[in-house]
Structure formats: structure tokens, C-alpha cells
Amino acid sequence: MFSNIKSDLPASIVVFFVAVPLCLGIALASGAPLISGLIAGIVGGIVVGSLSGSQVGVSGPAAGLAAIVLAGITQVGGYENFLVCVVLAGFIQLLLGFLKAGVIGYYFPSSVIKGMLTGIGIIIVLKQIPHFFGYDTDPEGDFAFFQVDGENTFSALFSTIGNISLGATFVACLAMAILLLWELVLTKRAKVFQLIQGPLVAVVLGIVYFLITRGSDGIGIAPEHLVNVPVTNNVTELLVFPNFSALGQASVWIMAVTIAVVASLETLLCVEATDKLDDQKRVTPTNRELLSQGAGNVLSGCIGGLPVTQVIVRSSANIQSGAATKLSAILHGVFLLVFVLVVPGLLNMIPLSVLAAILFLVGYKLAKPSLFKQMYSLGWTQFVPFIVTVLGIVFTDLLLGIFMGLVVSVVVILHESFKNSHFLHREEENGEIKMTLAEEVTFFNKAAILLELDDLEPGSSVVLDVRSTRFLDQDVVEILDDFADKARQRNISIKVVADGHTAENPESYREFFRLAW
């Protein structure tokens, strides 16, 4: 595991800096104690990272669950009761893993996965612009269109114009310059610049700038523009534990199932996405991932943490920073634990605008303009689900956007299935019409075949070729049986050809196919 430490250590530091504000922001957006987001980040890094089969995925509190957590805390009667839901959700995920439900992850269309990555990239860019300029009314990690501060993604951009903080903006511009210099120039000049990552230098610069300008009204950075990790001499004072007496509440079980299903789907989607981003194209075992996420949620809930999933923002930052193995995810969890326990005050000197600059580049790399051109070139069957997913994520939230993309993908599949269930070939010499059915014909194909049969002219001679067909849905057989009476009335002759069996105007197509197959 430690053979790739030169790649994994720098990447883990970048992910650590990205994770801190996201853990805190998601906890704030969820209406939960701030420490709960950090606990979930620590568990996601150390525990889930150790158990997972994903080499580049990073787990922690998920922005996609923030709205569910916020509503759930109220519905079940407080955060202590909600923690019971998290523990139960973990056990349900363990059960799903043992039942090998991870196979669901392989059924998400590539166009939707790419749309998810691009949509998240755009959201990251749009959401970081206010933080870049020191407008921090909405917490980091709130990726929904309608924000917890009462604004939406685009109204916040307009509000930023009149609320620019000079100090935060200046240090963000310096950080961005360093990041671009590192990315475009220095890493290509010497290996030392690959070991010492640009984001680390940018964060150190931000802390130094804060210390030098502290107290200055003009170019200083106010406390509300800094990371805000809870500081205490005894961390256990901040911990909240589950109230297991709430197990008798039906609402607790309903919420547990909701969290388990949504967290599992979000994890499986992220697994598919990270596997696509991984340069080595390694395949994550999805059932093992459900087991590791379940174990993580059981532990996170027991010690006061938010629900844990694999998350794309931290995972993509991990991949972009050159992580080679899951050691990076584990180390980022270790850093979270150490800094929260030992030096939380140091984290509270990091300007949010510097972290916004780091996230800005992460988002841009996920949503490069060239990807839109590439997807468009693949045709409308790929581009439409892709663009619907992107727009859905930008204008609603992650899960609803993905659902919209999946719905459009199903419509596209139905359309293509309608076209490809069979083909017709008219023989010029004897006037026969040959209808050849596809290898698999399902109820999706009913409409197309029914329309073709109804369009036959009276007196036609039809050859129905099913020699290549391996599966014929009973719904389609019923259509043929129903059409037999119409065929006799319209003097249409139908010859059915299967391997070793041929029949002229069979009385029962169901019986013919039973004998033929």
C-alpha cells in the first residue's frame, strides 16, 4: 500500500483541504452539529477507505443527503433519534451488500454518468464564485439550486457583486495564480513540484496572508470568511450519541430505509463515475463497496456522525491530484482526525476564498467545454440524456437531476427498441413480405410490430422469420394470436419459419412457438 506514497501523500493533503469546508458546510446545511460532518469525514476516510475496494474513491458526508437529513431530524424528533436512523441504514446497506445488490450500479447509462460529472463540475464552479469573492452567506457543501440562505445559485452570483470582500478576493486571486502556475508550468519543470502540491502552497499562503493582515479593515480577512472548526479542550463535549429508545418509532425505520437507499444509489453512481475518471481504469467491486459503506454508517451513527457515502467532489479532487491507491483516502481521514483533535485553531486561519479557488479548478476539470462537443458528436441518443442530466443537476439537485437523466435514457431506449424490434424486406419476384424478428423481442416492441401488421394490405403474403429470435415475450405472442383472426378476414397469408419448424397460418402461435422452442 505504501509503495505509492509519493503520489498518495500529496493527493491526500489536497483532499483534506477540500474535505474540511465541505464537511462543515454539509453539516450546517443539514441542520446538524458541525462536528457531525467532521466525524463522517473521518469515518469515511479511515474506516470506509480501509474496507473499500475502490482505489481512488473518497467517502464522507454527502451534499445530496443534506435535504433528507434536514427533514429527517425534524421528523424523528431530534438529532439523537436521527442517529439511530443512520445506524439502521448502515445495517440495511450491509444486508444489500450480502445480497449482492451492488450490480444495480452497472445499469446506469454512460451518458448519465458523464452528465452527472459535468453537472457537478458546473455546480462547483457556480457555487464557488461567491466564496471566491468573500460572499459566504451560503455554507460550503450546499450544492442544491435553492440554497439554505434563501437564495438560489444564480441570485447568489448577482448578490456577490455588491458584497465583495477585498481581502478575501485578493488572496483568492493569489491562490489561483499559484494553482495555475503549478499546474501549467512548475510540475513540468521538476518532480519536487509534483510532490509539493500547489493547493498546499496556496493554503499556506492564505494562512500567512491572514496573519499578516489580521486587524486591517481594508485588506484583512474577517472571521466569517474563514474556516470554522469547533474548538474545545475536550472533543467529547461536542459528541452526540444515538437514542436507541427511538427504535420503536415507525418514522425512524422509514427514514433509515430512505437513507440506505439514497446513500447506496449515490455511492454506486459515484463508483461508476470514479472508475471512469481513473487513469488505470480499475473496476471497483460494488458489493464490497456497499458493505464498506454500511460499516461506515453504523460507526458514524454510533459516534454522532452524518450519513456517509462515496462522494464525487472529493474523489475527483483525489484523482486530479494524482492519487494511485486508497492510501490517499485513508490519510485524508487521518489528517482530519489529527487536526480536529490537536490543532483545530490552525484550520480556522484558512480563508474560504482560497479553498474556493482550489474547488474552482476541480469543477472546471470535470466540466471542460470539450466534453460537450464530444457528447454532441456521439449523436442525440447520447447527448440528450447527457444534457438533461447536466441541466437537472444545475437547476434542481444531484439526485433529481440524475433521475431526470435516467428517465430520458429510458425513453431513448424505448424509441430505439421500437425501431429495432424487426425489419421488413419485400421480395420483388413473388410479392412476399418478409418480417424478421430481432434476437430479443419484449413488450417494448409490441407497438412497432402491431403497427406493421395492421398496415399489411388485404391479400398480402407474409413470411414471419423467427430463426434468429432467442426470446419472444408472451405479450408479442398474444398480438400474433389476436392478429390471426384479422388475417383470415383480410385474406392475409402468414407463414411462420423457425429452426426446423414451418407453419402456414397456424391456429395458435403460442402452441407453435412452444413446439418450435
NUKOLPA-594716 format. One line per 3 residues: their letters; for each residue x, y, z of C-alpha. Coordinates in Angstrom, 2 decimals, always signed. Layout:
BEGIN
A> X/Y/Z  ... .
//
This chain:
BEGIN
MFS> +0.00/+0.00/+0.00  +2.85/+2.39/+0.84  +4.68/+1.81/-2.44 .
NIK> +2.82/+4.79/-3.96  +3.26/+7.14/-1.01  +4.90/+9.77/-3.26 .
SDL> +1.64/+10.06/-5.17  -0.83/+9.37/-2.39  +0.52/+11.70/+0.30 .
PAS> +0.31/+14.93/-1.77  -3.13/+13.92/-3.05  -4.36/+13.22/+0.48 .
IVV> -3.36/+16.73/+1.58  -5.36/+18.28/-1.27  -8.38/+16.13/-0.45 .
FFV> -8.03/+17.07/+3.21  -8.21/+20.78/+2.41  -11.21/+20.21/+0.14 .
AVP> -12.94/+18.00/+2.73  -12.71/+20.38/+5.70  -15.09/+23.10/+4.42 .
LCL> -17.35/+20.55/+2.74  -17.74/+18.50/+5.94  -18.56/+21.62/+7.93 .
GIA> -20.80/+23.10/+5.24  -22.83/+19.94/+4.70  -23.38/+19.65/+8.48 .
LAS> -24.56/+23.27/+8.58  -26.84/+22.77/+5.56  -28.22/+19.61/+7.19 .
GAP> -29.13/+21.36/+10.44  -26.77/+19.04/+12.33  -23.92/+19.84/+14.78 .
LIS> -20.77/+20.97/+12.93  -18.70/+18.19/+14.49  -21.01/+15.62/+12.87 .
GLI> -19.72/+16.48/+9.42  -16.12/+16.10/+10.52  -16.88/+12.76/+12.20 .
AGI> -18.42/+11.50/+8.95  -15.35/+12.71/+7.05  -13.00/+10.91/+9.45 .
VGG> -15.00/+7.66/+9.34  -15.36/+7.91/+5.56  -11.63/+8.35/+5.18 .
IVV> -10.18/+5.90/+7.68  -12.83/+3.19/+8.05  -14.58/+3.15/+4.67 .
GSL> -11.30/+3.90/+2.91  -9.68/+0.86/+4.53  -12.57/-1.51/+3.80 .
SGS> -13.47/-0.29/+0.31  -12.25/-1.89/-2.88  -12.12/+1.49/-4.61 .
QVG> -8.57/+2.72/-5.12  -9.41/+6.38/-5.81  -12.87/+6.96/-4.30 .
VSG> -13.22/+9.11/-1.18  -16.14/+8.83/+1.24  -17.65/+11.31/+3.66 .
PAA> -20.83/+13.32/+4.27  -22.77/+13.84/+1.05  -24.33/+17.08/-0.16 .
GLA> -27.03/+15.02/-1.87  -28.30/+13.84/+1.52  -28.40/+17.29/+3.17 .
AIV> -32.09/+17.92/+2.45  -33.04/+14.41/+3.64  -31.05/+14.86/+6.86 .
LAG> -32.57/+18.30/+7.49  -36.11/+16.94/+7.11  -35.28/+13.71/+8.93 .
ITQ> -34.03/+15.38/+12.10  -37.41/+17.10/+12.47  -39.49/+14.08/+11.51 .
VGG> -37.92/+11.68/+14.01  -37.77/+14.13/+16.91  -34.20/+15.38/+17.14 .
YEN> -30.64/+14.59/+16.16  -30.15/+11.84/+18.76  -33.09/+9.95/+17.26 .
FLV> -31.81/+10.63/+13.75  -28.51/+8.94/+14.60  -30.47/+5.74/+15.16 .
CVV> -31.66/+6.06/+11.54  -28.04/+6.32/+10.39  -27.05/+3.18/+12.31 .
LAG> -30.04/+1.24/+10.93  -29.29/+2.49/+7.42  -25.79/+1.09/+7.79 .
FIQ> -27.13/-2.35/+8.70  -29.51/-2.21/+5.71  -26.54/-1.42/+3.45 .
LLL> -24.66/-4.38/+4.90  -27.65/-6.56/+4.04  -27.74/-5.11/+0.49 .
GFL> -24.05/-5.91/+0.13  -24.54/-9.53/+1.24  -27.48/-9.82/-1.19 .
KAG> -25.16/-8.57/-3.98  -27.36/-5.57/-4.78  -24.28/-3.68/-6.00 .
VIG> -24.99/-4.99/-9.50  -27.50/-2.11/-9.80  -24.55/+0.21/-10.29 .
YYF> -23.79/-1.34/-13.68  -27.17/-0.33/-15.10  -26.58/+3.43/-15.10 .
PSS> -26.08/+4.69/-18.69  -22.70/+6.18/-19.52  -24.36/+9.37/-20.81 .
VIK> -26.00/+9.94/-17.42  -22.74/+9.28/-15.54  -20.89/+11.76/-17.75 .
GML> -23.76/+14.21/-17.31  -23.50/+13.79/-13.55  -19.79/+14.57/-13.56 .
TGI> -20.26/+17.58/-15.83  -23.26/+18.87/-13.88  -21.38/+18.61/-10.59 .
GII> -18.42/+20.38/-12.18  -20.63/+23.28/-13.28  -22.30/+23.44/-9.86 .
IVL> -18.92/+23.54/-8.12  -17.79/+26.45/-10.31  -21.05/+28.39/-9.84 .
KQI> -21.17/+27.78/-6.08  -17.53/+28.75/-5.53  -17.74/+32.13/-7.27 .
PHF> -19.42/+33.84/-4.26  -16.90/+32.28/-1.84  -14.04/+33.33/-4.13 .
FGY> -15.10/+36.96/-3.69  -15.79/+36.66/+0.03  -19.59/+36.35/-0.05 .
DTD> -20.06/+33.47/+2.39  -23.73/+33.57/+3.39  -24.33/+30.06/+2.00 .
PEG> -22.26/+27.23/+3.53  -19.80/+25.19/+1.50  -21.35/+21.89/+0.51 .
DFA> -24.78/+23.31/-0.31  -24.99/+22.20/-3.95  -28.78/+22.44/-4.38 .
FFQ> -30.24/+25.11/-6.68  -32.33/+26.57/-3.85  -29.84/+27.42/-1.11 .
VDG> -30.25/+27.29/+2.65  -29.60/+31.06/+2.84  -32.81/+31.73/+0.88 .
ENT> -31.15/+32.46/-2.45  -30.58/+30.26/-5.48  -27.43/+29.51/-7.43 .
FSA> -27.82/+32.43/-9.83  -29.28/+35.05/-7.47  -26.26/+34.44/-5.22 .
LFS> -23.99/+35.39/-8.14  -25.80/+38.71/-8.53  -25.73/+39.32/-4.77 .
TIG> -21.97/+38.76/-4.80  -21.47/+41.87/-6.93  -22.45/+44.18/-4.09 .
NIS> -20.78/+42.17/-1.33  -17.19/+41.67/-2.48  -14.59/+41.41/+0.29 .
LGA> -11.31/+42.98/-0.84  -9.01/+40.85/+1.32  -10.73/+37.54/+0.53 .
TFV> -10.75/+38.32/-3.19  -7.10/+39.38/-3.25  -5.84/+36.24/-1.52 .
ACL> -8.11/+34.09/-3.74  -6.54/+35.65/-6.84  -3.06/+34.94/-5.44 .
AMA> -4.09/+31.35/-4.72  -5.48/+30.92/-8.23  -2.26/+32.29/-9.74 .
ILL> -0.24/+29.78/-7.70  -2.51/+26.90/-8.71  -2.26/+27.77/-12.40 .
LWE> +1.50/+28.31/-12.20  +1.91/+24.90/-10.53  -0.43/+23.16/-12.98 .
LVL> +0.77/+24.67/-16.24  +4.46/+25.34/-15.61  +6.20/+24.12/-12.47 .
TKR> +5.03/+20.49/-12.36  +6.51/+20.07/-15.84  +9.86/+21.50/-14.79 .
AKV> +10.80/+19.43/-11.74  +9.50/+16.45/-9.76  +9.65/+18.38/-6.48 .
FQL> +6.67/+20.43/-7.64  +4.71/+17.20/-8.15  +5.48/+16.17/-4.56 .
IQG> +4.63/+19.57/-3.08  +1.17/+20.25/-4.46  +0.04/+23.72/-5.50 .
PLV> -3.06/+23.61/-3.23  -0.84/+23.13/-0.18  +1.24/+26.19/-1.13 .
AVV> -1.95/+28.17/-1.76  -3.37/+27.28/+1.66  -0.11/+28.15/+3.44 .
LGI> -0.09/+31.47/+1.60  -3.68/+32.08/+2.70  -2.82/+31.45/+6.36 .
VYF> +0.24/+33.73/+6.15  -1.81/+36.46/+4.48  -4.47/+36.21/+7.20 .
LIT> -1.86/+36.51/+9.96  -0.08/+39.46/+8.32  -3.27/+41.43/+7.61 .
RGS> -5.18/+40.48/+10.76  -6.90/+43.51/+12.22  -6.75/+45.52/+9.00 .
DGI> -10.16/+46.90/+7.99  -9.26/+47.21/+4.32  -7.34/+44.16/+3.16 .
GIA> -7.77/+41.92/+6.19  -10.00/+38.84/+6.25  -12.91/+38.85/+8.66 .
PEH> -13.65/+35.72/+10.77  -16.82/+34.96/+8.77  -14.61/+34.41/+5.70 .
LVN> -12.52/+31.72/+7.39  -12.97/+28.01/+8.04  -14.86/+27.49/+11.29 .
VPV> -13.94/+24.22/+13.01  -15.36/+23.82/+16.55  -12.57/+24.42/+19.09 .
TNN> -12.67/+22.81/+22.53  -10.28/+21.33/+25.06  -12.46/+18.23/+25.29 .
VTE> -13.84/+16.97/+22.00  -16.15/+14.51/+23.77  -18.19/+17.51/+24.94 .
LLV> -19.21/+18.07/+21.31  -20.22/+14.48/+20.61  -23.86/+13.39/+20.40 .
FPN> -24.87/+9.74/+20.69  -27.91/+7.87/+19.33  -31.04/+7.47/+21.41 .
FSA> -31.81/+3.80/+20.80  -35.09/+4.07/+22.70  -36.42/+5.61/+19.45 .
LGQ> -36.25/+2.20/+17.74  -39.96/+1.78/+18.37  -40.88/+4.75/+16.17 .
ASV> -42.10/+3.88/+12.68  -40.72/+7.18/+11.37  -37.20/+6.11/+12.41 .
WIM> -37.40/+2.94/+10.32  -38.87/+4.76/+7.33  -36.08/+7.34/+7.47 .
AVT> -33.46/+4.60/+7.86  -34.68/+2.86/+4.69  -34.72/+6.21/+2.86 .
IAV> -31.13/+6.98/+3.87  -29.95/+3.47/+3.00  -31.50/+3.54/-0.48 .
VAS> -30.42/+7.09/-1.37  -26.92/+6.69/+0.10  -26.44/+3.38/-1.73 .
LET> -27.57/+4.82/-5.06  -25.36/+7.88/-4.65  -22.42/+5.64/-3.77 .
LLC> -22.96/+3.35/-6.77  -23.24/+6.36/-9.08  -20.03/+7.78/-7.68 .
VEA> -18.28/+4.42/-8.05  -19.22/+4.33/-11.74  -18.02/+7.91/-12.18 .
TDK> -14.70/+7.49/-10.37  -13.96/+4.29/-12.28  -14.39/+6.30/-15.50 .
LDD> -12.06/+9.05/-14.20  -9.41/+6.61/-13.00  -6.47/+6.67/-15.42 .
QKR> -5.79/+2.99/-14.73  -9.46/+2.08/-15.39  -9.68/-0.17/-12.34 .
VTP> -13.10/-1.63/-11.55  -14.50/-1.20/-8.05  -16.34/-4.24/-6.61 .
TNR> -19.75/-2.71/-5.94  -20.99/-5.28/-3.42  -17.87/-4.76/-1.33 .
ELL> -18.47/-1.01/-1.58  -21.98/-1.39/-0.13  -20.53/-3.46/+2.72 .
SQG> -17.84/-0.87/+3.49  -20.34/+2.00/+3.33  -22.69/+0.08/+5.62 .
AGN> -19.93/-0.47/+8.17  -19.03/+3.21/+7.94  -22.59/+4.35/+8.55 .
VLS> -23.03/+2.04/+11.54  -19.91/+3.52/+13.15  -20.63/+7.12/+12.08 .
GCI> -24.14/+6.96/+13.54  -22.89/+5.43/+16.80  -20.47/+8.31/+17.47 .
GGL> -22.62/+11.21/+16.24  -21.70/+11.50/+12.57  -23.74/+12.24/+9.46 .
PVT> -24.54/+9.51/+6.90  -21.54/+8.53/+4.77  -21.40/+7.89/+1.01 .
QVI> -18.70/+7.88/-1.61  -18.64/+11.47/-2.89  -17.62/+12.73/-6.31 .
VRS> -16.17/+16.14/-5.36  -13.51/+14.71/-3.05  -12.99/+11.67/-5.28 .
SAN> -12.39/+13.82/-8.37  -10.03/+16.08/-6.41  -8.20/+12.93/-5.31 .
IQS> -7.87/+11.66/-8.88  -6.85/+15.04/-10.28  -4.15/+15.29/-7.61 .
GAA> -2.54/+12.05/-8.78  -3.68/+9.53/-6.14  -2.65/+5.98/-7.03 .
TKL> -4.20/+3.90/-4.23  -6.72/+4.14/-1.44  -3.95/+5.18/+0.96 .
SAI> -4.74/+8.75/-0.09  -8.35/+8.48/+1.14  -7.20/+6.89/+4.41 .
LHG> -4.54/+9.56/+5.03  -7.01/+12.39/+4.42  -9.17/+10.88/+7.19 .
VFL> -6.15/+10.67/+9.47  -5.35/+14.34/+8.81  -8.94/+15.29/+9.63 .
LVF> -8.73/+13.40/+12.92  -5.34/+14.82/+13.92  -6.14/+18.44/+13.10 .
VLV> -9.57/+18.34/+14.76  -8.07/+16.85/+17.94  -4.74/+18.70/+18.08 .
VPG> -4.72/+21.97/+16.14  -8.25/+22.99/+15.09  -7.24/+26.62/+15.55 .
LLN> -4.82/+26.35/+12.61  -7.64/+25.23/+10.32  -9.61/+28.27/+11.41 .
MIP> -6.97/+30.51/+9.82  -7.64/+29.21/+6.30  -9.59/+31.68/+4.12 .
LSV> -12.63/+30.12/+2.46  -11.78/+32.03/-0.71  -8.51/+30.08/-1.06 .
LAA> -10.36/+26.79/-0.79  -12.87/+28.14/-3.33  -10.01/+28.66/-5.79 .
ILF> -8.97/+25.02/-5.33  -12.51/+23.75/-5.82  -12.99/+26.06/-8.81 .
LVG> -10.26/+24.21/-10.72  -11.68/+20.83/-9.64  -15.04/+21.86/-11.08 .
YKL> -13.56/+23.14/-14.33  -11.73/+19.88/-14.96  -14.99/+17.97/-14.53 .
AKP> -16.91/+20.23/-16.92  -14.48/+21.05/-19.71  -16.20/+22.55/-22.80 .
SLF> -14.60/+19.86/-24.98  -16.78/+17.23/-23.28  -19.95/+18.89/-24.60 .
KQM> -18.54/+18.73/-28.13  -17.58/+15.09/-27.66  -21.03/+14.08/-26.39 .
YSL> -22.74/+16.01/-29.21  -20.65/+14.15/-31.77  -21.95/+10.81/-30.42 .
GWT> -25.49/+11.60/-31.57  -28.77/+12.57/-29.95  -29.21/+9.25/-28.11 .
QFV> -26.14/+10.10/-26.01  -26.33/+13.89/-25.99  -29.96/+14.33/-24.89 .
PFI> -29.72/+12.23/-21.67  -26.33/+13.87/-21.01  -27.59/+17.45/-21.32 .
VTV> -30.82/+16.73/-19.41  -28.76/+15.32/-16.53  -26.49/+18.38/-16.55 .
LGI> -29.38/+20.86/-16.56  -31.29/+18.84/-13.97  -28.36/+18.89/-11.55 .
VFT> -27.72/+22.60/-12.09  -31.35/+23.68/-11.69  -32.55/+21.19/-9.05 .
DLL> -30.14/+18.95/-7.15  -27.89/+15.95/-7.71  -30.36/+13.10/-7.21 .
LGI> -33.28/+14.72/-9.06  -31.01/+15.63/-11.95  -29.77/+12.05/-12.24 .
FMG> -33.36/+10.78/-12.09  -34.32/+13.11/-14.93  -31.41/+11.82/-17.00 .
LVV> -32.40/+8.21/-16.31  -35.99/+8.87/-17.37  -34.82/+10.39/-20.66 .
SVV> -32.45/+7.44/-21.17  -35.36/+5.01/-20.75  -37.39/+6.99/-23.31 .
VIL> -34.44/+6.80/-25.73  -34.17/+3.03/-25.15  -37.89/+2.62/-25.82 .
HES> -37.59/+4.65/-29.01  -34.63/+2.62/-30.25  -36.32/-0.63/-29.25 .
FKN> -39.41/+0.46/-31.19  -37.27/+0.84/-34.30  -35.10/-2.24/-33.91 .
SHF> -37.54/-4.97/-32.94  -37.78/-6.25/-36.54  -37.16/-5.34/-40.14 .
LHR> -39.18/-5.79/-43.32  -37.95/-6.97/-46.70  -40.24/-7.12/-49.74 .
EEE> -39.41/-9.82/-52.29  -39.96/-8.34/-55.75  -40.23/-11.67/-57.60 .
NGE> -43.13/-13.33/-55.81  -44.54/-10.38/-53.89  -43.85/-11.89/-50.49 .
IKM> -43.29/-9.62/-47.50  -40.67/-10.95/-45.12  -40.77/-9.81/-41.49 .
TLA> -37.70/-10.86/-39.49  -37.87/-10.52/-35.71  -34.86/-9.46/-33.63 .
EEV> -32.89/-11.73/-31.31  -34.81/-10.47/-28.28  -38.37/-9.18/-28.64 .
TFF> -40.02/-7.80/-25.48  -43.23/-5.99/-24.61  -41.39/-2.76/-25.52 .
NKA> -41.70/-3.90/-29.13  -45.47/-4.52/-29.10  -46.43/-1.19/-30.65 .
AIL> -43.97/-1.38/-33.54  -44.94/-4.94/-34.54  -48.67/-4.26/-34.15 .
LEL> -48.45/-1.21/-36.42  -46.60/-3.20/-39.09  -49.22/-5.97/-39.01 .
DDL> -52.10/-3.53/-39.21  -50.51/-1.81/-42.22  -50.49/-5.02/-44.30 .
EPG> -52.65/-4.81/-47.42  -55.52/-7.34/-47.86  -54.34/-10.36/-49.82 .
SSV> -50.71/-9.98/-48.72  -48.42/-12.95/-48.31  -46.16/-12.66/-45.25 .
VLD> -43.21/-14.73/-44.07  -42.56/-14.29/-40.34  -38.94/-15.30/-39.73 .
VRS> -38.07/-16.09/-36.10  -34.96/-18.22/-36.73  -32.68/-15.63/-35.07 .
TRF> -35.05/-14.97/-32.17  -33.96/-16.32/-28.80  -36.53/-14.59/-26.58 .
LDQ> -40.10/-13.73/-27.57  -42.25/-12.04/-24.96  -45.68/-13.55/-24.38 .
DVV> -47.20/-10.11/-24.97  -45.93/-10.29/-28.57  -47.24/-13.86/-28.98 .
EIL> -50.67/-12.61/-27.90  -50.52/-9.91/-30.57  -49.86/-12.56/-33.21 .
DDF> -52.69/-14.76/-31.93  -55.05/-11.79/-31.92  -53.98/-10.86/-35.45 .
ADK> -54.68/-14.38/-36.78  -58.43/-13.70/-36.98  -57.85/-10.38/-38.74 .
ARQ> -55.52/-12.07/-41.21  -58.17/-14.62/-42.21  -60.78/-11.87/-42.61 .
RNI> -58.44/-9.84/-44.83  -57.19/-12.86/-46.79  -53.61/-12.37/-45.49 .
SIK> -51.44/-15.46/-45.59  -48.79/-15.83/-42.88  -46.05/-18.45/-42.95 .
VVA> -44.03/-18.75/-39.74  -40.44/-20.03/-40.05  -38.42/-21.23/-37.07 .
DGH> -35.41/-23.58/-36.81  -36.76/-26.91/-38.09  -40.40/-25.81/-37.98 .
TAE> -42.60/-24.08/-40.52  -46.34/-23.45/-40.38  -48.89/-21.85/-42.74 .
NPE> -51.46/-19.73/-40.93  -51.11/-21.54/-37.59  -54.23/-21.76/-35.45 .
SYR> -52.22/-20.95/-32.31  -48.94/-19.08/-32.41  -48.46/-19.85/-28.74 .
EFF> -48.60/-23.59/-29.45  -46.32/-23.23/-32.50  -43.60/-21.43/-30.53 .
RLA> -43.93/-23.93/-27.70  -43.22/-26.79/-30.11  -40.53/-24.90/-32.03 .
W> -38.57/-23.93/-28.89 .
//
